Amino acid sequence: MFNFGKRLGIDLGTANSLVYLAGEGIILNEPTVVAVSTDDNRVLAVGNEAKEMLGRTPGNIAASRPLREGVIADYVITEAMLRYFIDKACGRSRLFKPEVMICVPAGVTSVERRAVLDATLSAGAKTAYLIDEPLAAAIGAKIPIANPSGNMIVDIGGGTTEAAVICLGGVVVHNSARVGGNKLDEAIQTAIRKKYGLIIGENQAEEVKIKIGSALKLKDSESKITEVRGRDAVTGLPRTITLPAAEVTEMIDPVLQKIVAAVKAVLEQTPPELASDIIDKGIVLSGGSSLLANLDKLLTEMTGVPCHVADQPLMCVAAGTGLALENLDLYKRSVTKR
């Protein structure tokens, strides 16, 4: 049987979406943001173009993130976004519909799973497959998941943290916490408003996190500072403050503790045979938020298990989704098809 359609693996993330084209690799990496005209509900921009509009749109345009905490919050907009990604990857005038595999957080309900499958088929896919995010991340991080030994992966994305122990090609124990990069940004926004009376936007908070954010207080972090610009909460006028790195660590600590708790919960439920494998191999971290400075050190300190960040953590889930689609026979037990 010849398959003329293209095959796409899509990592539909809360913060960024990546598209993997079978045989070519990752061809698209754009923010999961859609700008919609409020007059006639028309999609005006998707991805990079729409992210630039966040917080800057005139009254008749709304820029929003259609996924919240890893789950579809707005079905119609998600479908439009998927159609945009499929069109961009396959070309609009395509003769054959593509096969599409999408990853979902391991803890989502069957209703949420069906919503993703339906949105994918409505967006122009011939067949839709679903794979659990931790499994896709493990495949992308080049962990030999089919072996009879335990591996642990923690995928920390924009909206969710997924921790899972994988053995014999399946998820043995998993836990997901609805905290991730976005919650870290929110914590920075809230703390700056409380302490300095300064209102800052999402993008500015993310910039602070990337520039000087650290999971642990370090001696040299005392000297690291950055300028933050925003609007004064009292006067409403623009104002700039200088923010030390040590304060940012304090601001994000409560969110990081929730991530640590999710990882500990999985370790507590892991069968003893697999637990000994994990102590030998350590925990692999993937997802964009795992790039936060010293997060691996914090997790190692709190769990007593060595942690290390995968190569190209941002790409793990998308690459794993694509590889699973290219080798469907190997992973068909772990995949839902529609």
C-alpha positions as CSV (number, residue, x, y, z in Angstrom):
1,M,0.0,0.0,0.0
2,F,1.5,3.3,-1.0
3,N,1.2,6.3,1.3
4,F,1.3,9.5,-0.7
5,G,0.3,11.9,2.1
6,K,2.9,13.5,4.3
7,R,3.2,12.5,7.9
8,L,3.4,15.1,10.6
9,G,4.2,14.9,14.3
10,I,2.8,18.0,16.2
11,D,3.8,19.0,19.7
12,L,0.9,21.2,20.7
13,G,2.4,22.9,23.7
14,T,0.8,25.6,25.9
15,A,3.6,28.0,25.1
16,N,5.2,26.8,21.7
17,S,4.0,24.4,19.0
18,L,6.5,22.4,17.0
19,V,5.9,20.4,13.8
20,Y,8.0,17.4,12.7
21,L,7.8,16.3,9.1
22,A,8.6,12.6,8.6
23,G,11.9,12.3,6.7
24,E,12.9,15.9,7.3
25,G,12.8,16.6,11.0
26,I,11.5,19.7,12.8
27,I,10.3,22.2,10.2
28,L,8.3,24.6,12.3
29,N,8.6,26.1,15.8
30,E,6.2,28.9,16.7
31,P,4.4,30.2,19.8
32,T,1.0,28.8,20.5
33,V,-0.8,32.1,20.1
34,V,-3.7,33.0,17.8
35,A,-5.0,36.6,17.0
36,V,-8.7,36.7,16.3
37,S,-10.8,39.5,15.0
38,T,-13.6,40.0,17.6
39,D,-16.0,41.4,15.0
40,D,-16.4,38.3,12.8
41,N,-14.3,35.7,14.8
42,R,-11.8,35.4,11.9
43,V,-8.3,34.2,12.6
44,L,-5.9,37.0,11.6
45,A,-2.5,35.6,12.7
46,V,-0.9,32.5,14.2
47,G,2.4,31.9,15.9
48,N,5.2,34.5,15.9
49,E,3.1,37.1,14.2
50,A,0.3,36.7,16.8
51,K,2.7,36.6,19.8
52,E,4.0,40.0,18.9
53,M,0.4,41.2,19.3
54,L,-0.1,39.9,22.9
55,G,-1.0,42.8,25.1
56,R,-0.7,45.3,22.2
57,T,-3.9,44.7,20.2
58,P,-6.6,47.3,19.4
59,G,-10.1,46.7,20.7
60,N,-11.3,44.6,17.8
61,I,-8.5,42.1,17.8
62,A,-7.9,39.5,20.6
63,A,-4.6,37.6,20.9
64,S,-4.9,34.6,23.0
65,R,-3.4,31.2,23.8
66,P,-6.0,28.5,22.9
67,L,-4.3,25.9,25.2
68,R,-4.3,26.3,28.9
69,E,-2.3,24.0,31.1
70,G,-1.7,21.6,28.2
71,V,-5.4,21.2,27.4
72,I,-7.6,22.7,24.7
73,A,-9.4,25.7,26.2
74,D,-10.8,27.0,22.9
75,Y,-11.8,24.3,20.4
76,V,-12.5,26.5,17.4
77,I,-9.3,28.5,17.6
78,T,-7.2,25.3,18.2
79,E,-8.7,23.8,15.1
80,A,-7.8,27.0,13.1
81,M,-4.3,26.9,14.5
82,L,-3.8,23.2,13.6
83,R,-5.1,23.9,10.0
84,Y,-2.5,26.7,9.8
85,F,0.3,24.3,10.9
86,I,-0.8,21.6,8.5
87,D,-1.2,24.0,5.6
88,K,2.3,25.5,6.3
89,A,3.9,22.0,6.4
90,C,2.1,20.4,3.5
91,G,1.2,23.4,1.3
92,R,-2.4,24.5,0.7
93,S,-3.0,22.8,-2.6
94,R,-2.2,19.3,-1.4
95,L,-3.5,16.3,-3.2
96,F,-3.5,13.9,-0.3
97,K,-4.4,14.5,3.3
98,P,-1.5,14.0,5.8
99,E,-1.4,11.6,8.7
100,V,-0.9,13.6,11.9
101,M,0.3,12.5,15.4
102,I,-0.3,14.8,18.3
103,C,1.0,14.5,21.8
104,V,-1.2,15.1,24.9
105,P,-0.4,15.3,28.6
106,A,-0.6,11.8,30.1
107,G,-3.2,12.8,32.7
108,V,-5.8,14.2,30.3
109,T,-9.4,12.8,30.4
110,S,-10.9,10.8,27.5
111,V,-13.1,13.8,26.7
112,E,-10.0,16.0,26.3
113,R,-8.3,13.3,24.2
114,R,-11.4,13.1,21.9
115,A,-11.4,16.9,21.5
116,V,-7.8,16.8,20.3
117,L,-8.5,14.0,17.8
118,D,-11.6,15.7,16.5
119,A,-9.8,19.1,16.1
120,T,-7.0,17.3,14.2
121,L,-9.4,15.6,11.8
122,S,-11.4,18.8,11.2
123,A,-8.2,20.7,10.5
124,G,-7.5,18.4,7.5
125,A,-5.8,15.2,8.7
126,K,-6.5,11.9,7.1
127,T,-5.9,9.9,10.3
128,A,-5.1,11.3,13.7
129,Y,-3.0,9.6,16.3
130,L,-2.4,10.5,19.9
131,I,0.7,9.8,22.0
132,D,1.3,10.6,25.7
133,E,3.7,13.5,26.2
134,P,6.2,11.7,28.6
135,L,6.5,8.8,26.1
136,A,7.1,11.2,23.2
137,A,9.7,13.1,25.3
138,A,11.5,9.9,26.2
139,I,11.7,8.8,22.6
140,G,12.9,12.2,21.5
141,A,15.5,12.2,24.3
142,K,16.8,8.9,22.9
143,I,16.0,6.9,25.9
144,P,15.7,3.2,25.1
145,I,12.1,2.9,26.3
146,A,11.4,-0.6,25.0
147,N,14.0,-2.2,27.4
148,P,12.8,-4.0,30.5
149,S,14.6,-1.4,32.7
150,G,13.0,1.7,34.2
151,N,13.6,5.2,32.9
152,M,12.3,8.4,34.4
153,I,11.5,11.5,32.4
154,V,10.2,14.9,33.6
155,D,8.9,17.1,30.8
156,I,8.5,20.7,32.1
157,G,6.6,22.7,29.5
158,G,4.8,26.0,29.5
159,G,1.6,24.8,31.1
160,T,2.2,21.4,32.6
161,T,4.9,19.3,34.3
162,E,4.7,15.7,33.3
163,A,6.8,13.2,35.4
164,A,6.7,9.5,34.3
165,V,8.5,6.2,34.8
166,I,8.6,4.3,31.5
167,C,9.4,0.6,31.0
168,L,8.8,-1.9,28.2
169,G,7.5,0.9,25.9
170,G,4.7,2.0,28.3
171,V,4.1,4.5,31.1
172,V,4.2,2.6,34.5
173,V,3.6,5.5,36.9
174,H,2.9,9.1,36.0
175,N,1.9,12.3,37.6
176,S,1.2,15.7,36.0
177,A,1.0,19.1,37.8
178,R,-0.5,22.0,36.0
179,V,2.5,24.2,36.6
180,G,5.2,25.1,34.2
181,G,6.9,28.1,32.6
182,N,3.7,30.2,32.4
183,K,3.2,29.9,36.2
184,L,6.8,31.0,36.7
185,D,6.2,34.1,34.6
186,E,2.9,34.8,36.5
187,A,4.8,34.5,39.8
188,I,7.3,37.1,38.7
189,Q,4.6,39.4,37.5
190,T,2.6,39.2,40.8
191,A,5.7,39.6,43.0
192,I,6.9,42.7,41.1
193,R,3.5,44.3,41.3
194,K,3.3,43.6,45.1
195,K,6.8,44.7,46.0
196,Y,7.5,47.5,43.5
197,G,4.0,48.6,42.5
198,L,5.0,48.0,38.9
199,I,2.7,46.2,36.3
200,I,4.6,44.3,33.7
201,G,3.5,42.1,30.7
202,E,3.9,38.4,30.1
203,N,6.8,38.9,27.6
204,Q,8.7,41.1,30.0
205,A,8.3,38.6,32.9
206,E,9.5,35.8,30.6
207,E,12.6,37.9,29.7
208,V,13.4,38.4,33.3
209,K,13.1,34.6,34.0
210,I,15.4,33.8,31.0
211,K,18.0,36.5,31.8
212,I,18.5,36.1,35.6
213,G,16.1,33.4,36.8
214,S,17.7,30.6,38.8
215,A,16.2,27.7,40.8
216,L,18.9,28.1,43.4
217,K,20.4,31.1,45.1
218,L,24.0,31.4,44.1
219,K,26.8,33.6,45.4
220,D,27.3,35.2,42.0
221,S,23.5,35.7,41.7
222,E,23.9,38.6,44.1
223,S,25.7,40.6,41.5
224,K,23.3,39.7,38.6
225,I,20.7,42.4,38.0
226,T,18.4,43.4,35.1
227,E,16.3,46.4,34.3
228,V,12.5,45.9,34.2
229,R,10.2,48.3,32.5
230,G,6.5,48.6,33.2
231,R,3.6,50.8,34.2
232,D,3.4,52.2,37.7
233,A,0.3,50.8,39.5
234,V,-0.4,54.1,41.2
235,T,0.5,56.9,38.7
236,G,-0.1,54.9,35.6
237,L,3.1,56.2,34.1
238,P,6.0,54.2,32.7
239,R,8.8,53.3,35.2
240,T,12.0,51.3,35.2
241,I,13.4,49.3,38.2
242,T,16.5,47.2,38.7
243,L,15.9,43.7,39.9
244,P,18.5,41.4,41.5
245,A,18.6,37.7,40.6
246,A,18.3,36.6,44.2
247,E,14.9,38.2,44.4
248,V,13.7,36.4,41.2
249,T,14.8,33.0,42.8
250,E,12.5,33.9,45.8
251,M,9.6,34.8,43.6
252,I,9.6,31.6,41.6
253,D,10.4,29.2,44.5
254,P,6.7,28.4,45.4
255,V,6.1,27.3,41.8
256,L,9.3,25.2,41.7
257,Q,8.2,23.4,44.9
258,K,5.1,22.2,43.1
259,I,7.3,20.8,40.3
260,V,9.5,19.1,42.9
261,A,6.3,17.6,44.6
262,A,5.1,16.2,41.3
263,V,8.5,14.5,40.7
264,K,8.5,13.1,44.3
265,A,5.0,11.8,43.9
266,V,6.1,9.6,41.0
267,L,9.2,8.4,42.8
268,E,7.1,7.4,45.8
269,Q,4.8,5.2,43.6
270,T,7.6,3.6,41.6
271,P,8.0,-0.2,42.1
272,P,11.3,-1.0,43.9
273,E,12.9,-2.8,40.9
274,L,12.4,0.2,38.7
275,A,13.4,2.6,41.5
276,S,16.9,1.0,41.6
277,D,17.2,1.5,37.8
278,I,16.3,5.1,38.1
279,I,18.9,5.7,40.8
280,D,21.5,4.2,38.5
281,K,20.5,6.2,35.4
282,G,19.2,9.4,36.9
283,I,16.2,11.5,35.8
284,V,16.1,13.1,32.4
285,L,14.6,16.6,32.1
286,S,13.0,17.8,28.9
287,G,10.8,20.7,27.9
288,G,11.6,24.4,27.6
289,S,11.3,25.2,31.3
290,S,13.9,22.6,32.1
291,L,16.4,25.2,30.8
292,L,15.8,27.4,33.9
293,A,19.3,27.8,35.4
294,N,20.1,25.2,38.1
295,L,16.7,23.4,38.0
296,D,18.5,20.1,37.6
297,K,20.6,20.9,40.7
298,L,17.5,21.8,42.7
299,L,15.8,18.5,41.7
300,T,18.9,16.5,42.5
301,E,19.1,18.2,45.9
302,M,15.4,17.6,46.7
303,T,15.0,14.0,45.5
304,G,18.5,12.6,46.0
305,V,18.4,11.2,42.5
306,P,20.9,12.6,39.9
307,C,19.1,14.8,37.3
308,H,20.3,15.9,33.9
309,V,18.8,18.0,31.1
310,A,18.3,16.2,27.7
311,D,20.1,17.4,24.6
312,Q,17.8,20.0,22.9
313,P,15.1,19.8,25.6
314,L,12.7,22.0,23.6
315,M,12.7,19.6,20.7
316,C,12.4,16.3,22.6
317,V,8.6,16.0,22.5
318,A,8.2,17.0,18.8
319,A,11.1,14.8,17.7
320,G,9.7,11.9,19.7
321,T,6.2,12.4,18.2
322,G,7.7,12.3,14.7
323,L,9.9,9.3,15.4
324,A,6.9,7.4,16.8
325,L,4.9,8.2,13.7
326,E,7.8,7.0,11.5
327,N,8.0,3.7,13.4
328,L,4.3,3.1,14.1
329,D,4.7,-0.7,14.4
330,L,7.1,-0.3,17.3
331,Y,4.9,2.0,19.3
332,K,1.4,1.1,18.2
333,R,0.5,-0.2,21.7
334,S,1.2,3.3,23.1
335,V,-0.8,5.2,20.5
336,T,-4.5,6.0,20.1
337,K,-5.8,6.1,16.6
338,R,-8.9,7.8,15.1
